Amino acid sequence: MTETSSRSARSERRRSRRAAAGGAPEQRPFAQPRLLHAPTEIISADQVEAIHLASLRILRDIGMSVLDPETRALYARAGATVDGEMVRFDPEMVDELIVTAPAEFTLHSWNPARSLHVGGDWLSFGSVGSAPNSADLDGGRRTGNRHDFQNLLRLAHMLTSIHFLGGYPAEPVDIHPSVRHLHATFDMLTLTDRVFDVYSLGRQRNIDVIEMARIARGVSHEQLDREPSLFTIVNTNSPLTLDTPMSHGIIEMARANQVTCVTPFTLAGAMAPITLAGALAQQNAEGLAGLVLTQIVRPGSPFIYGGFTSNVDMQSGAPAFGTPEYWKTAIIGGQLARRYQVPYRSSNTCAANAVDAQAAYESMFSIWGAVSGASNFTMHGAGWMEGGLQASFEKMVLDADLLHMASAALDPLVIDDDTLAFDTIAEVGPGGHFFGTPHTQERFRTEFYRPMISDWRNYETWAEAGRPEAAQRASHLVTAFLAEYEPPPMDDAIRAELTDFVERRSAEGGVPTDF
Amino acid sequence: MTETSSRSARSERRRSRRAAAGGAPEQRPFAQPRLLHAPTEIISADQVEAIHLASLRILRDIGMSVLDPETRALYARAGATVDGEMVRFDPEMVDELIVTAPAEFTLHSWNPARSLHVGGDWLSFGSVGSAPNSADLDGGRRTGNRHDFQNLLRLAHMLTSIHFLGGYPAEPVDIHPSVRHLHATFDMLTLTDRVFDVYSLGRQRNIDVIEMARIARGVSHEQLDREPSLFTIVNTNSPLTLDTPMSHGIIEMARANQVTCVTPFTLAGAMAPITLAGALAQQNAEGLAGLVLTQIVRPGSPFIYGGFTSNVDMQSGAPAFGTPEYWKTAIIGGQLARRYQVPYRSSNTCAANAVDAQAAYESMFSIWGAVSGASNFTMHGAGWMEGGLQASFEKMVLDADLLHMASAALDPLVIDDDTLAFDTIAEVGPGGHFFGTPHTQERFRTEFYRPMISDWRNYETWAEAGRPEAAQRASHLVTAFLAEYEPPPMDDAIRAELTDFVERRSAEGGVPTDF
């Protein structure tokens, strides 16, 4: 069988599967939306400066607890004061060191069509990352495993509003931790063509995965060193602590000119002050400490300012997401990132246990904050549930639809003689109808976004159809998308090189399970 | 029994009911949010002007079909050209006549604490209006009736994020049309204390209800003439037609210095061009024709610019709401209203049949558009389903919670030494926890908005509790709020006068059923 006939047979199988499943809907093509209007800003420039100054005071007078001696030495050489584990920063030092961070950069995928612009008015949305559990309507909730991990990757690959992989969508706990990064990265690189990340859980993992990114792209070490091709999320241990695996992650990534996104997990009332101003000052202090480290290691290395300040339910201590308070910090986080002229990361969060109205409205408050606040890099864009404890297949499709809608909303409106349609309005006249006009007929297939989930049938027809709710419709779409899944066409030699690398490093035992 | 002991007994009964039902949650106090940051604007000033000029061209070269001779005569006397039913407007005439409309005004309730600021940076949210059906989870969907009508009013009265009544929440079809306006208005005035409206369905209804507003407020005709105290929504018959009851409504309301909100129902692809620019030009033309009429009748009479342009599902012809296209027109509607320096009306819409994720996300796109677009007067803020065909009890509570959240998000952030919390951050130190600090303890009851619906329990606890979804939680809240309902304390003499008026006008036969 030739390659061509094999492709043809595959295409035929796909069509059959599509017919059987009802078919996956058409989507908008993969494209990053741009925020062409002014971002929403809810505090004044003076107030931004007040938060900035408060965070500099925190760094000068309290300091960060840095657990790794090598990292402390790096800070010290750049001018910080080290006292035991505490590192304190002169405000001028901070101000001077952070200016080298780039305002924008390209984050390269092995498929150039999936490389991302990060920064400026470019937005991007990632899939859910790091959930310990996965769930779907049919199978219920279970501990993360490689089967679900792979299917969530396949689903993310099919959804064109997902621009990057925000980590392991659900943790594949059935892969041993010593080699998990190798096999999971192999899956991410071969089941999808999206930009991806590495968990900073010990230096060697970063080194291994940076090499896999290089192999997947088929580029030299020198080219990779010029071209950021993967990212890592560093969560400081709030309040004010940077642990060793995280600081090693920053060091290895910055050294290799790869992307570090420092995101303090500053829940107001728990790991940060209950007042949002205080929580944001602390977020900013921890973020600046991370930004400084990247620029000490390698001036000009790419950095993303992460904001993740939310609140807790003060009655139970449970974290809350997609709240009014979360919305505010999402917006202000963007204002702070723009103060430092670095790209901004927010998230699509919710605390819901079911894919119900709560899941939708908490996610919508998050998306509103992220989009209006000019989040260049929105983590957990699709599939996040339960405050991050669950990756949901249905929620991934629902969110992907919301992200398509947000992107469609950002499409610039064309206003010209043709779209103002004076002649058509004149032709139809008072009391007429526009459906049959050429102006309508020429455009009716493409003028509006067609949601994947929304059910716009009238009540009677909907009731006769068994009253399907949005979560059930999403469930059908999960089946349809997975039925039509095909892996991205990776070069055979590259795939073989990746396989060899994973086999060799696994045979060497991977990494010590240091966590 | 004295009045005092009667009150005490009532209060005791309320406490018993509250305990039985689990109790209604505490809410934010009744207060209008203010948009203190810049509204979102997605088209340029030049593009706003292009839409403005296109609408002036429509009014000059095509014109409006005005079905009522008296209205045509009013337009003609002001300088318009009348040709049969068609009325055409010189652009200079339009520009000159509209400048007298006020940018802001107070809309008075009989309870002064519920009077509204309309215009500027003040926002307000109304209850669902004009649904032919009502529904709740327990009783299903049914034709609107007075029992549900009254209970929806009671529920709206209990929800402090609902600032005004946006019409009959569900149509009380069991009241004869000839006297429906009398009895329904009596219910609206006595079961709630919110600002309310009159349906412009024939001149005499406007006259009757204006008089009832006067009686309820206990003011003279002269005072009512100075103080807008009710509003009407005028939907032009798009495209480009103004029918007789609607134009009579405008005339009677403007003459009495009461509020007219002209809202063209311009569904792109059906009653307006499929292109949003064209649909907005048509919306604007029809809106300006209404605005001009109010100012011809009485210069300076209060007017609200209504935007309601949405799209249709071009496959089925079904109207769609809460779409990306709807979001855009909600934002641009605000830009146009500000161009004319008049208050702006948008809506909280959705097309969902169930209180599911779709209902929530379509409403959230609508609320995002309304709030970011500076809608001063958001109709259908709580309870709208099925594109307006259903008033849902559960959706009313869900939306009220979303409106509380939007309001909380707009609360200005306090940034000062106290909220920046340097001392507390220093005291807690790296690795500590903020929960036990005095800074937290002083604030934990009031610092964050506590949603009524959101379930933040962990998955296991939630699963043990029977996996309640948001709609079910809303259903319990409906019961709890209705159990605690008490009518607002209207003066006995005023209530008697209203009763007399309704009885007298009903005995006279009300109005001819001209529709």
Chai-1 contact restraints between the chains, C-beta under 6 A:
chainA,res_idxA,chainB,res_idxB,connection_type,confidence,min_distance_angstrom,max_distance_angstrom,comment,restraint_id
A,H37,B,I42,contact,1.0,0.0,6.0,A-B,restraint_1
A,I42,B,H37,contact,1.0,0.0,6.0,A-B,restraint_2
A,I43,B,L413,contact,1.0,0.0,6.0,A-B,restraint_3
A,Q47,B,I415,contact,1.0,0.0,6.0,A-B,restraint_4
A,A50,B,I415,contact,1.0,0.0,6.0,A-B,restraint_5
A,A54,B,L420,contact,1.0,0.0,6.0,A-B,restraint_6
A,I58,B,I425,contact,1.0,0.0,6.0,A-B,restraint_7
A,I62,B,A426,contact,1.0,0.0,6.0,A-B,restraint_8
A,S65,B,P430,contact,1.0,0.0,6.0,A-B,restraint_9
A,P239,B,V428,contact,1.0,0.0,6.0,A-B,restraint_10
A,L240,B,P430,contact,1.0,0.0,6.0,A-B,restraint_11
A,T241,B,P430,contact,1.0,0.0,6.0,A-B,restraint_12
A,T241,B,G431,contact,1.0,0.0,6.0,A-B,restraint_13
A,G269,B,T440,contact,1.0,0.0,6.0,A-B,restraint_14
A,P273,B,A421,contact,1.0,0.0,6.0,A-B,restraint_15
A,P273,B,T424,contact,1.0,0.0,6.0,A-B,restraint_16
A,P273,B,F434,contact,1.0,0.0,6.0,A-B,restraint_17
A,I274,B,T440,contact,1.0,0.0,6.0,A-B,restraint_18
A,I274,B,R443,contact,1.0,0.0,6.0,A-B,restraint_19
A,I274,B,E447,contact,1.0,0.0,6.0,A-B,restraint_20
A,T275,B,T419,contact,1.0,0.0,6.0,A-B,restraint_21
A,T275,B,A421,contact,1.0,0.0,6.0,A-B,restraint_22
A,L276,B,L413,contact,1.0,0.0,6.0,A-B,restraint_23
A,A277,B,I415,contact,1.0,0.0,6.0,A-B,restraint_24
A,A277,B,T419,contact,1.0,0.0,6.0,A-B,restraint_25
A,A277,B,L420,contact,1.0,0.0,6.0,A-B,restraint_26
A,G278,B,T419,contact,1.0,0.0,6.0,A-B,restraint_27
A,G278,B,L420,contact,1.0,0.0,6.0,A-B,restraint_28
A,G278,B,A421,contact,1.0,0.0,6.0,A-B,restraint_29
A,A281,B,L420,contact,1.0,0.0,6.0,A-B,restraint_30
A,Q282,B,I425,contact,1.0,0.0,6.0,A-B,restraint_31
A,N311,B,F448,contact,1.0,0.0,6.0,A-B,restraint_32
A,D313,B,W456,contact,1.0,0.0,6.0,A-B,restraint_33
A,M314,B,F444,contact,1.0,0.0,6.0,A-B,restraint_34
A,A318,B,W456,contact,1.0,0.0,6.0,A-B,restraint_35
A,A320,B,W456,contact,1.0,0.0,6.0,A-B,restraint_36
A,P324,B,M405,contact,1.0,0.0,6.0,A-B,restraint_37
A,P324,B,A408,contact,1.0,0.0,6.0,A-B,restraint_38
A,P324,B,A409,contact,1.0,0.0,6.0,A-B,restraint_39
A,P324,B,Y449,contact,1.0,0.0,6.0,A-B,restraint_40
A,E325,B,F448,contact,1.0,0.0,6.0,A-B,restraint_41
A,W327,B,A409,contact,1.0,0.0,6.0,A-B,restraint_42
A,A351,B,W456,contact,1.0,0.0,6.0,A-B,restraint_43
A,N353,B,Y459,contact,1.0,0.0,6.0,A-B,restraint_44
A,N353,B,W462,contact,1.0,0.0,6.0,A-B,restraint_45
A,A354,B,E469,contact,1.0,0.0,6.0,A-B,restraint_46
A,V355,B,A357,contact,1.0,0.0,6.0,A-B,restraint_47
A,D356,B,E469,contact,1.0,0.0,6.0,A-B,restraint_48
A,D356,B,A470,contact,1.0,0.0,6.0,A-B,restraint_49
A,A357,B,V355,contact,1.0,0.0,6.0,A-B,restraint_50
A,A357,B,A357,contact,1.0,0.0,6.0,A-B,restraint_51
A,A357,B,A360,contact,1.0,0.0,6.0,A-B,restraint_52
A,A357,B,L398,contact,1.0,0.0,6.0,A-B,restraint_53
A,A357,B,A470,contact,1.0,0.0,6.0,A-B,restraint_54
A,Q358,B,S454,contact,1.0,0.0,6.0,A-B,restraint_55
A,Q358,B,A470,contact,1.0,0.0,6.0,A-B,restraint_56
A,A360,B,A357,contact,1.0,0.0,6.0,A-B,restraint_57
A,A360,B,A360,contact,1.0,0.0,6.0,A-B,restraint_58
A,A360,B,Y361,contact,1.0,0.0,6.0,A-B,restraint_59
A,Y361,B,A360,contact,1.0,0.0,6.0,A-B,restraint_60
A,Y361,B,M364,contact,1.0,0.0,6.0,A-B,restraint_61
A,Y361,B,L402,contact,1.0,0.0,6.0,A-B,restraint_62
A,M364,B,Y361,contact,1.0,0.0,6.0,A-B,restraint_63
A,M364,B,M364,contact,1.0,0.0,6.0,A-B,restraint_64
A,W368,B,W368,contact,1.0,0.0,6.0,A-B,restraint_65
A,E386,B,Y459,contact,1.0,0.0,6.0,A-B,restraint_66
A,L398,B,A357,contact,1.0,0.0,6.0,A-B,restraint_67
A,L402,B,Y361,contact,1.0,0.0,6.0,A-B,restraint_68
A,M405,B,P324,contact,1.0,0.0,6.0,A-B,restraint_69
A,A408,B,P324,contact,1.0,0.0,6.0,A-B,restraint_70
A,A409,B,P324,contact,1.0,0.0,6.0,A-B,restraint_71
A,A409,B,W327,contact,1.0,0.0,6.0,A-B,restraint_72
A,L413,B,I43,contact,1.0,0.0,6.0,A-B,restraint_73
A,L413,B,L276,contact,1.0,0.0,6.0,A-B,restraint_74
A,I415,B,Q47,contact,1.0,0.0,6.0,A-B,restraint_75
A,I415,B,A50,contact,1.0,0.0,6.0,A-B,restraint_76
A,I415,B,A277,contact,1.0,0.0,6.0,A-B,restraint_77
A,T419,B,T275,contact,1.0,0.0,6.0,A-B,restraint_78
A,T419,B,A277,contact,1.0,0.0,6.0,A-B,restraint_79
A,T419,B,G278,contact,1.0,0.0,6.0,A-B,restraint_80
A,L420,B,A54,contact,1.0,0.0,6.0,A-B,restraint_81
A,L420,B,A277,contact,1.0,0.0,6.0,A-B,restraint_82
A,L420,B,G278,contact,1.0,0.0,6.0,A-B,restraint_83
A,L420,B,A281,contact,1.0,0.0,6.0,A-B,restraint_84
A,A421,B,P273,contact,1.0,0.0,6.0,A-B,restraint_85
A,A421,B,T275,contact,1.0,0.0,6.0,A-B,restraint_86
A,A421,B,G278,contact,1.0,0.0,6.0,A-B,restraint_87
A,T424,B,P273,contact,1.0,0.0,6.0,A-B,restraint_88
A,I425,B,I58,contact,1.0,0.0,6.0,A-B,restraint_89
A,I425,B,Q282,contact,1.0,0.0,6.0,A-B,restraint_90
A,A426,B,I62,contact,1.0,0.0,6.0,A-B,restraint_91
A,V428,B,P239,contact,1.0,0.0,6.0,A-B,restraint_92
A,P430,B,S65,contact,1.0,0.0,6.0,A-B,restraint_93
A,P430,B,L240,contact,1.0,0.0,6.0,A-B,restraint_94
A,P430,B,T241,contact,1.0,0.0,6.0,A-B,restraint_95
A,G431,B,T241,contact,1.0,0.0,6.0,A-B,restraint_96
A,F434,B,P273,contact,1.0,0.0,6.0,A-B,restraint_97
A,T440,B,G269,contact,1.0,0.0,6.0,A-B,restraint_98
A,T440,B,I274,contact,1.0,0.0,6.0,A-B,restraint_99
A,R443,B,I274,contact,1.0,0.0,6.0,A-B,restraint_100
A,F444,B,M314,contact,1.0,0.0,6.0,A-B,restraint_101
A,E447,B,I274,contact,1.0,0.0,6.0,A-B,restraint_102
A,F448,B,N311,contact,1.0,0.0,6.0,A-B,restraint_103
A,F448,B,E325,contact,1.0,0.0,6.0,A-B,restraint_104
A,Y449,B,P324,contact,1.0,0.0,6.0,A-B,restraint_105
A,S454,B,Q358,contact,1.0,0.0,6.0,A-B,restraint_106
A,W456,B,D313,contact,1.0,0.0,6.0,A-B,restraint_107
A,W456,B,A318,contact,1.0,0.0,6.0,A-B,restraint_108
A,W456,B,A320,contact,1.0,0.0,6.0,A-B,restraint_109
A,W456,B,A351,contact,1.0,0.0,6.0,A-B,restraint_110
A,Y459,B,N353,contact,1.0,0.0,6.0,A-B,restraint_111
A,Y459,B,E386,contact,1.0,0.0,6.0,A-B,restraint_112
A,W462,B,N353,contact,1.0,0.0,6.0,A-B,restraint_113
A,E469,B,A354,contact,1.0,0.0,6.0,A-B,restraint_114
A,E469,B,D356,contact,1.0,0.0,6.0,A-B,restraint_115
A,A470,B,D356,contact,1.0,0.0,6.0,A-B,restraint_116
A,A470,B,A357,contact,1.0,0.0,6.0,A-B,restraint_117
A,A470,B,Q358,contact,1.0,0.0,6.0,A-B,restraint_118
